[in-house]
Amino acid sequence: ARKIIIFNLMAIVIMVAGVLFLNPFRDSLVQGREQALVTESRLVAQVVQARTAAGGPATLDGIGIGPGVDAFLFDAAGARIDMAVGPASEVLADRNRPTIISDFLTLVWDTVSAIKPSASDKDTKADPETLAHALFARAQGGDTVVNTGRGPDGGAVFSVATPVTNGGVVTGVVAL
């Protein structure tokens, strides 16, 4: 009986140590993704700025948007001019691999949560355009703004807005 208790305690200590060890790495991945979206929004804003400065249209046509990213271009008044959607993420497309233990635990969790849904489980899927437009007013000030929130599935949702300027005047906003 002592051996069983000792081995179970050792297993718990190893799992807790693993969680404590891996949590900072997960946080740095989230920060890296956020910084990548900031960089992408600045690049898209510079491309739109260069097009309009050369007399071209303010569109997102021909701009490679990252996988799984929705891009919006708003004019100075806040009206949506254009929208582009990046290709489907290859990581998300690979989720059809069966994982027996994880699939079983997900099934159990979904069954238990279906019995008594919590207040946060309401169908409140965030509309990407609404999230992007929420940053519009702050981005008109001339700075890139970031908003990090939680999606309906509990995952992180990032919104980034960068102003498009011509001659120091904000003429639009690119939001991802």
C-alpha positions, 0 to 999 in steps of 0.5 A, a space after each residue: 500500500 505504501 508503494 502505491 501511495 508513494 508512486 501516485 504522489 511521485 506522479 502527481 509531483 511530476 505532473 505539477 512540475 511539468 505544468 509549472 515548467 511549461 506555463 511560461 513557454 505557453 505565455 511566450 507563444 501567446 506573446 509571440 503570436 500577438 507581436 506577429 499580428 502587430 507586425 503584420 498589421 503594420 506591414 499591411 498598413 504600409 502597403 495600403 499607404 504606398 498604394 494610395 500615395 501612388 494614386 491607387 485604390 485603398 484595397 487589400 487586394 493582392 496582399 498576402 494575409 496570414 493563415 486564419 486572419 481576417 483583415 479589415 480596411 476602414 476609411 477615416 469615417 469608420 466605414 469598411 472599405 475592404 475585407 480579406 481573409 487569410 487561408 485556412 490554417 494548416 494546423 487547424 486542418 490537421 485536427 482530424 487525427 484521432 487521439 483516443 485519450 483526449 477525445 474520450 476526455 473531451 467527450 466526458 467534459 462535453 457531456 458533463 458541461 451539457 448538463 448544466 451550462 455556465 453563464 459563459 457558455 452562451 453562444 456569443 461568438 465574437 464577430 471579427 469585424 465587431 472586434 476590429 471596429 472596436 479598436 478603430 477610434 483608438 487607432 485613429 489617434 495614430 498608434 497601433 492598438 492591441 486588444 486581447 480577449 477570450 473567445 467563446 471556446 476559452 481561447 485567446 482572441 487578438 485584435 490589432 488595429 494600425 492607422 494608415 497615414 498619408 502626409 501625417 493625416 490618418 486616412 484609414 485603419 487596418 484591423 486584423 
